[in-house]
Structures are given as structure tokens and as C-alpha cells.
Amino acid sequence: MNMPAGFAGPAEESHMKPIIVTLATLGIALAVVRRLGPAVAAWARQKCLQMMERRSSACPPSQLGGISGTPVETAFQSPAGSPG
């Protein structure tokens, strides 16, 4: 049976269908991410700032331990008598 040029027979159609569905799904997912991405990032940033505000009032940095339990203010200072 001779098929016209450019005609995809049943074997080619069944092979191409998953590829087309996958590409369409990826295209839709990309469009959704591009549309919602900035809004989600802004929401996450706002939640992070709220969390840090609550944390700083409940546990100020002076109460946080630094290296080996030393206060944060002195954790990175040079020991007495050493240069620098």
C-alpha cells in the first residue's frame, strides 16, 4: 500500500503521541511557573521576614551561642594578645 509523502502511518502516530503529550505538558508547566513564580517568591520572602521578626523578638542574638557556646559578639574577635 503506497502512502502519500508526509503521511504518518499507525506505527508513527502511536510513537509520536507520547512525545506530543509530554511536550504539551512541559509547555503548560513552564507557563504556570513563569506566571506564578514571582508571586510565590514574594510570598515566601514575606513569610521568611515574618519568621525572622518573631525569632528576633523571642530569641535575641545575644542569647544565641557562637563557637563553643561563646556569645556571638565575641565569637569572631581575636584572643587577647594576638595580632589582628
C-alpha atoms as one frame of an Amber mdcrd trajectory, in Angstrom:
protein
   0.000   0.000   0.000   1.506   3.310  -1.070   1.042   6.220   1.313   1.334
   9.837   0.281   4.514  11.662   1.283   4.345  13.133   4.779   1.641  10.743
   5.931   2.360   9.132   9.266   1.109   5.598   9.440  -0.324   3.959  12.561
   3.122   2.977  13.884   4.476   6.524  13.657   1.337   8.047  15.171   1.477
   5.784  18.218   5.172   6.615  18.652   4.659  10.380  18.377   1.636  10.702
  20.656   3.538  10.327  23.987   6.154  12.809  22.777   3.494  15.372  21.848
   1.678  14.907  25.160   4.944  15.264  27.083   5.925  18.439  25.230   2.466
  19.931  25.741   2.587  19.112  29.457   6.059  20.655  29.803   4.901  23.761
  27.957   1.912  24.186  30.252   4.063  23.606  33.350   6.581  26.204  32.157
   3.809  28.737  31.542   2.380  28.148  35.034   5.799  28.501  36.678   6.546
  31.686  34.762   3.162  33.114  35.731   3.113  32.093  39.397   6.851  32.075
  40.175   7.243  35.747  41.136   4.120  35.669  43.318   5.266  32.530  45.136
   8.740  34.001  45.648   7.277  37.202  47.101   5.018  35.187  49.412   7.951
  33.038  50.593  10.123  36.116  51.167   7.357  37.749  53.231   6.893  34.593
  55.329  10.646  34.402  55.914  10.748  38.034  57.079   7.824  37.410  59.437
   9.575  34.348  60.834  12.799  36.279  61.407  10.914  39.096  63.145   9.248
  36.630  65.506  12.542  34.844  66.123  14.485  38.019  66.858  11.950  39.127
  69.460  11.739  35.696  71.095  15.453  34.932  70.988  17.728  37.966  70.552
  21.181  37.359  69.022  22.909  37.967  72.371  21.301  34.781  73.702  22.416
  32.674  70.758  25.619  30.746  71.323  28.533  31.139  68.955  31.544  28.865
  68.647  31.812  26.566  71.688  28.997  28.402  73.439  30.709  31.802  73.422
  28.456  34.791  72.822  28.017  35.832  69.204  29.659  39.233  69.763  32.956
  37.619  70.850  32.932  34.549  68.607  34.971  36.185  65.845  37.167  38.509
  67.869  40.868  37.824  68.216  42.022  36.396  71.553  43.692  38.909  73.858
  47.342  39.486  72.997  47.192  38.036  69.482  47.747  40.272  66.447  44.748
  41.166  64.329
